[in-house]
Structures are given as C-alpha cells and as structure tokens.
C-alpha cells in the first residue's frame, strides 16, 4: 500500500503538477499579450485612425489597379474580336465572289480558318483565338478544296479504303468523307507513318493533316456544324 502511495505521489509531483503549471503560465502569457494589444489600441485611437486611412488608400490603389487591368484585358479582347470579324468578312466576301456563294448569316461561335498558303490552321471561339497549328494540306495534284464548309461528322479512328490507312481523329467536312481534318495517317497495324517534320509541306490527297496531339485537341473542340473556311 505504501509502495502504491509513493508511486502515485511521484507521478503527480514530477509529471502532472509541472504540466498544469506550464499550461497555466501559457494561458497567462496569452492573456497578458491580448490585454497589451487591446490597451495599446484603446490608448492610441489617433494612431489607429491614421493606420486605417493608410490601409484604405492601399486598398483603393489596389482596386484601381485591378480595374485598369480588367479594362486593358477587355480592350485587348475587343480588338481581337474586331480583327477576327474583319478577317471573316474578307474571306467570306472572296469566297462568295469566287464560288457564287449566297450571303450567309451564321453563328460564328466556333470557326476554323485554314490558310493553304501559310499551311496554318487557326481555331476561334467567340472571336478569340483558341488554337493555331501548322498543318499539311493537299499537294498540287490533289489540292485541298477551297471554300466555306462545316463539320458534318467526326470519328476517333476512321479507315480509308482509298488510302488503305487509318485516319485518327477524323473530322469530316466534305461530301460524305471525301475530305477531312485528321492526324497523320497510320498503317494497317496502326503504326506511325509521319512525324512533325512533314508539317508545312503539302502532302497527299487533299485532306488537312495535323500531328496527333494537335488533331486530338481540334477533334475534342469542334462541334457538328462548326464552320470551316479554307482559302
């Protein structure tokens, strides 16, 4: 019994009592620190007012700077939209004059422009440039058709009986699958046949070719009825 009493006394004296004392001191220090801050604040209201004025000025400057950045961004986006619509009107006018297209009022929410001279494919959404990729259009013997088209179908992997090759990320825009936008063709075993060194070079039978990663992006981005201008 004495041994048990000594054990309990030793535990309380050496472990619990110092722990309680430490916790009490920590609490007192926190309380004193809080009281000190409160007293300093209350005792110097003028200084507090001056600090508040400075903070307000800083906040106001930040708000003004953010507003300037916002307006600058809006102006830039507006300039891009104006540039885009001017380009569309110009291309449309040329195509209407050349191919006797009737004037068309369309929703240009998503548009693809393909420049066969520069071998550049550019995708726009609401007048904002989304993608711009180097491409490979048809060669002189089998040129890519010029004109105004729209996406009529799409398939992640299309087999071409004429070319006897797989066409990944096929986007059909012309006469039941005759021409499309797609990744570089694969052989019958789905092995790669071309690499990015073929971009910017007119190849093949009139389709518009991209490297696989970029073709996938365009494939996932376009909708059926997305307008395509090739010029």
LINKA-V700799 format. One record per backbone hydrogen bond with DSSP energy under -0.5 kcal/mol. CO is the residue of the C=O (numbers start at 0). NH is the residue of the N-H. Records with the same first field share a line. If there is no record, write none. Layout:
BEGIN
CO=NH / NH
END
This chain:
BEGIN
0=4
1=5
2=6
3=7
4=8
5=9
6=10
7=11
8=12
9=13
10=14 / 15
11=16
14=18
15=19
16=20
17=21
18=22
19=23
20=24
21=25
22=26
23=27
24=28
25=29
26=30
27=31
28=32
29=33
30=34
31=35
32=36
33=37
34=38
35=39
36=40
37=41
38=42
39=43
41=44
43=47
44=48
45=49
46=50
47=51
48=52
49=53
50=54
51=55
52=56
53=57
54=58
55=59
56=60
57=61
58=62
59=63
60=64
61=65
62=66
63=67
64=68
65=69
66=70
67=71
68=72
69=73
70=74
71=75
72=76
73=77
74=78
75=79
76=80
77=81
78=82
79=83
80=84
81=85
82=86
83=87
84=88
85=89
86=90
87=91
88=92
89=93
90=94
91=95
92=96
93=97
94=98 / 100
95=99
103=105
105=107
108=125
109=226
110=123
111=228
112=114 / 121
113=115 / 230
114=118 / 119
118=134
119=114 / 121
120=132
121=112
122=129 / 130
123=110
124=127
127=124
130=122
132=120
134=199
135=208
136=202
139=142
146=148 / 229
148=227
150=224
152=171
154=169
155=168
157=166
158=160
159=163 / 164
164=159
165=167 / 185
166=157 / 169
167=182
169=154 / 171
170=180
171=151 / 152
172=149
173=177 / 178
174=177
178=172 / 173
179=207
180=170
181=209
184=192
185=165
186=189
190=186
194=197
195=198
197=200
200=202
202=205
203=138
206=208
207=181
208=135
209=183
210=214
211=215
212=216
213=217
214=218
215=219
216=220
217=221
222=225
225=150
226=111
227=148 / 229
228=113
229=146
END
